[in-house]
Amino acid sequence: MTIRTLLPALLAALLLLAQVPAAVAAADDPDEDEAEEKVDAPWSLALGTQVDQLSTRGFTGELGRELTPNTALRLAADSTAYDSTNQAGFKSNGVELGATHDFERFAIQGAIARWQDTDLVTAKELKLDGDFRFEPWSVGLRAGYRRSTFDPFHTPVSVTLKDGTVVDANTTSRCKLNNTALGLDGRFEGDVWGAYATLMEYQYQDAKCSVTARGKNALSRADRLQLRDLSAGILDRLSVVATRRIGRQETLLDSSLDTGVSWKHDDLTVSLDYSHQKDFFIGAASNTYSVTGTADLGDHTGVDCTLGVTRGGGVTSGGFVGFALRAKF
């Protein structure tokens, strides 16, 4: 049984489990109406930026609104600009709208997202997460579905005429690629120490392509290698940026692992994080190591500073620095 066949059942199970705690809470206190409760400082805002040694810059922002103590909405946006020699003019932009509801022992969150890489691909995503908590531990399931629509690829090919003459011609390929995502998340949040690990795997279908050559259509489906050939190397750009850890990048990965530990002391938190990512198209893998200091400035404000480095996947100089501000009001 594959991830693709398990996904619909897992999503249905999450939705069913989300109803159980709500029904129990309603039976315990039918007069309690949490929707009418007011939240102190219901708005939240986070703004951040990162830059690496190759002058790649990433910007992130997230606006949140707590409707009740247990229900929240959020809108996130990010933009990454690649200014290195072989990526000049390449940008990645994304936006995500999500909602979270907490049922005490169980929390469920969903989101829709859209991101676009310059002259390459536009993707639309549906995400669904569920978490069980038994303080100070929590375990969760991550699932998602994504459709990626590529900009037309123009590929030069050699065509042999009836008289044996070889001439150059162009093909135009229009392709769509669907994939599912499935993963696990585990966390420990103590008074002093914390830790987390998130593992994700992605299952891709064959791309649906319409290829036009000399006025005729051919090849309705393409696997990973055929899609790379049709793109005439354009997809290799997406593989390169997949190995860099700047901003909140949106890429087509085969798998990823994120893990870290944190330590708290008064209003200061220090965390060490590790990320491993493997690209879908060429199989390039990268490892990112970072340290982040988080300071609580009081009055619902805080600041984060990050130093990190990425190795592997063709990255020659992967050092980066990040800075973020957070506030509630």
N, C-alpha and C positions, 0 to 999 in steps of 0.2 A: 504493500500500500504506500503510495507516494504522498508528498506534501500536498500536491494538487488535489488529490481525492479526499484528504483529511480536512482541508481548509473549510469547506461549507459546513461540515459537522461541528468543527471547533467554533466557528462564528455563531452558529445557532446555539451551542452550549453556553457561550458567553452571554448572549442575550437572555437565555432562560435563567441562568444563575443570577443575573442582575435583578430579576423580579423577586427572587426569594427573600433577600434581606428587606426589601421594601414592604413586602407583605407581612413579614414578622414585625417590623417596626409599627406598621399600622395597627396590628392586633394588640400590641403592647400598650399603645396610647393613641386611641383614635381621635382624641381632641387636639393632639399636637399638630400644628401646621408650620413646618419649618420654612415654607415658602414666604411666610410673612415676617420672619425674623430679619433684623437689620444687621448688616455687617459693618464693623468698624474699618475704615479705609478700604472700601470695596474695589478700588481701581489699583492696578499695578502696571508698572512700565519698566522695561529693561532695554538698554541700548548698549551695543558692544561693537568693537572693531578689532581686527587682527591684520598683521602685515608680516610677510616673510622676507627672507634674504634676497629673493628674486623680484621684489617689489609687487608681489601679488597682494591685493587688499581685499578684505572681507568685512562686510557690515551686516549686523543683525539687529532686529528690533522686535519686541513683543509687547502687546497691550492686552491686559487681562481685566475681566470684570467678574466679581463674585456676586451672583444673583441671590444666593442664600449661603449659609455656612457650609452647605454640602454641594452646591452647584456653581460652576464657573464656566465662563466663555473666554476664549483667547484668540487673538489675531496676530500671527507672526509673519515677518517678511525678512528676506535676506538677499544680498547681492554680493557677488564675488567677481573681481576684475583681474584678469591675468595680463600682465605687462611684460613678461619675459620674452626673449627673442622669438621663440617658436610658438608663443601663445598670444602674441600682440593682438589686441582688439577683441579677444575672446572674453565673454561675460556669461555668468550664470545667475539667474534671478528666480526667486521662488516666493510663494505666498501660501499660508496655511491657516485655515479656520477650524477651530476645535472646541469641544465641550467636554466637561468632566463632571461626573456625579459620584459622590461618596456615600456608600451605604454602611458606614462604620467598618465592618470586617471586609467588605468587598467594594472596590471602586472600578468604574468602567469609564472609558474615554474614547471618543471617536473624533475623526478629523477628515477633512477633504483638503487636498493640496494641489497646487499647480506650479511647475517650474519649467524654465526655458533656458537652453544653452544656445548662444548666438549661432545662427545659420546652421544648426545641427539637429536639435530635438526639442520637442515640447511634450511634457508628461503630465498626466492627471492621475491622482492617487486617492484611494480610500483606505483609511487606517482605522483599526479597532484594537484597543488594549483592555485587558482585564487584570486586576491585581487582588490577591487575597492577603490580608494582613493579620499577623499574630505577633504583636509587639514584642521585641523590636525588629521582627523579621517581616518580610513580604516577598511573595513570589507572584509572577505574572506571566501572561501569554501575550505575545505581540503578533498581529496578523494584518495583512494588507493586500490590496490589489492595485496594479498600475498599468496604464496604457500609455505607451510612448509612440509618438508620431514623428518620424524623421522628415526633415526638409528634403526635397528632391535631390538625389545624388546624380551627378553627371559624370559618367565614366567613359573614357576613350577605349575603344576596342578595335581590333583588326578584323576586317571582313574580306573574304576571298570571293571575287567575282567569278562568273562562269568561264571567262577566258583565262583564269588563273591569276589575274592581277589582284594584289593585296592593297586595299585602301583603308584609311582610317575612318571610323564612324563613332558616333556617341550614343550611349544609352542613357535613358532617364529612368531612375528607380524611385518609386514612392512606396515607403514601407511603414508598417505598424507592428509594434512588438508588445505583447502582453506578458505580464509575469505576476506571480503571487509571492508574498513574503510571509514567513513564519518564524517565530523566535521565542526565546524564554528570557525572563528577567528575574534576577534575585537581588535582594537588598537587605542590609543590616544597618539600623540607625540607632546607635547607643548614645548615651549622654556625652561620651568622649570620643569613641571610635565609630567609624562607619565604613561600609564596604558595599560594592555593587558589581554585578556582572550581567551583561546583555549579549546574547548570541543570536544572530540573525542569519537565515539562509533564504535564497531567492531561487524560485523555479521559473524558468522561461519557456514559453512556447516558441515554435518556429514563427519567424516573422511573416506577415502577409504582405507580399510585394506585388506591385504592378510595374513591369519593366518594359519600356518602349524602346525599340531599336529599329531604325529605318521604317517607321510607321507601323510596326507590328508589336503586339504585346506577347510577353513570355514570362515564365517562372512566377507562379502565383504564391509560392511559399519558399522561404529561405532559412537555413539553419545559421548558426553563429558564424561559421567560416564563410558561407556564401554571402552573408550580409556584409562581412568585412571586405570581401572582394568587390562587391557592388559599390561600396563607398569610396573606393580608390584611395584608401588610407585616411579618409576624413575621420572615421570613428576612432582612429588611434589617438586623436586629440582628446577625446573623452576619456580614454584609458589613462592618459598621462595625468589629467587633472583629478582623476579618481584617487590618486595616491597622495594628494596634498591635503593637509588638514588646516584649511583656512576658512574662516567664516563657518557657515552651515551649508556644506556642499551637497548638491543633489546629483548623484551619479548612478550608473547602472552597475551594481556590484554583484558578485557571485556569492559572497559571504562577508560577514563582519563580526568582530568581537570587541566589545568595549568593557573595560574593567578598571577598578580603582579603589583606593582606600583613602580615608580622611581622618583628621585629628582636630578636635575642638579644644579651645582654651579661652574662656571668657568670651570676648566678641570677635575672636580670630579663628578661622578655619583654614587648615592647610590640607590640600588633597594632591595625591599622586595618581595620574591616570595613564592608561595604556590602551591603544587602539590598533587592531589589525584589520586591514581591508584587502580584499582580493577582487580585482576587476573581472567583469564578465567576458569582455571581448578578447583580450590578449593574455589574461591570467596573471597580470602583474600584481604583486603583493607589496604592501608597505606596512611599516610599523611606526607608530607615533607615540612618543613619550612626552609627558607634560607635567608641570607642577603649577598649582593655582593657589593663591592666597586670597581669602575672602574676609573682608573686614565689615562688621556691622557698625555703622556710623550713628545709630540711634535715630529716633523719629521716623521709623519705617524706611530707612535708606541704607544702602550698602554699596561696596565697590569690590570688583574682582580684578586681579592681575595674573596673567598667565605667561609662562615661558615654556617653550617646547621645541621638539625637533622631530622631523620625519625622515626615516631611512628606508631605502628600497624602492622598487617600482620605477627606477630611472631618475629619481630625485637626487640631484648632486648636492644641493645646498638647501636643506629643509628646515633650518631654524626659523622660528616665528615667535612673535610676542603679541599678547592680546590684553585688552582693557575693557571693562564693562561697568556700567552704573545701573543700580536697581533702586526703585522707589515704590512706595504704596501711599495712596492718598484717598 
